[in-house]
């Protein structure tokens, strides 16, 4: 996910999400989605954060833009663990990002 600051001040983000479901009984819990600002190996990530249903602040330190180019951006990388027994169907959910002052 690319986060771009086009506002009037430096910012971080607050992130929350939902379980991933197939519309039926199959669900991947929200906390199986983890994220960080660099690539990682899911099982060995010590600096990753787990997604939750309540928003949590996350440091991006996107500085205040001084012009329209180059854009002030940062990347958020995602990992997902699918628990044993989850249906092999398409699952979807919602992740919400809120801009917060840095």
Residue pairs with C-beta under 8 A, 6 or more apart in sequence:
1 75
1 76
1 78
1 95
1 97
2 73
2 74
2 75
2 76
3 13
3 60
3 62
3 73
3 74
3 75
3 76
3 97
4 62
4 71
4 72
4 73
5 11
5 62
5 63
5 64
5 65
5 71
5 72
5 73
5 99
6 65
6 68
6 71
6 72
7 64
7 65
7 99
8 64
9 64
9 101
9 102
10 61
10 62
10 63
10 64
10 101
10 102
11 60
11 62
11 99
11 100
11 101
11 102
12 57
12 58
12 59
12 60
12 61
12 62
12 100
12 101
12 102
13 57
13 58
13 60
13 97
13 98
13 99
13 100
14 55
14 56
14 57
14 58
14 97
14 98
14 100
15 35
15 49
15 51
15 55
15 56
15 58
15 76
15 95
15 96
15 97
15 98
16 51
16 52
16 53
16 54
16 55
16 56
16 95
16 96
17 30
17 33
17 51
17 52
17 53
17 93
17 94
17 95
17 96
18 30
18 53
18 93
18 94
18 95
19 27
19 28
19 29
19 30
19 93
20 27
20 28
20 30
20 33
20 80
20 91
20 92
20 93
21 27
21 28
21 91
21 92
21 93
22 87
22 89
22 90
22 91
24 87
24 89
25 87
26 86
26 87
26 89
26 91
27 86
27 91
28 80
28 82
28 83
28 86
28 91
28 93
29 83
30 51
30 52
30 53
30 93
31 50
31 51
31 52
32 50
32 80
32 81
32 82
32 83
33 50
33 51
33 78
33 79
33 80
33 95
34 42
34 45
34 48
34 49
34 50
34 51
34 78
34 79
34 80
34 81
35 48
35 49
35 51
35 58
35 76
35 77
35 78
35 79
36 45
36 47
36 48
36 49
36 76
36 77
37 60
37 74
37 75
37 76
37 77
38 75
38 77
39 77
40 47
40 48
40 77
40 79
42 48
42 79
42 80
42 81
45 79
48 79
49 56
49 58
51 95
55 96
55 98
57 100
58 76
59 102
60 74
60 76
60 102
61 74
61 102
62 72
62 73
62 74
62 102
63 72
64 72
65 71
65 72
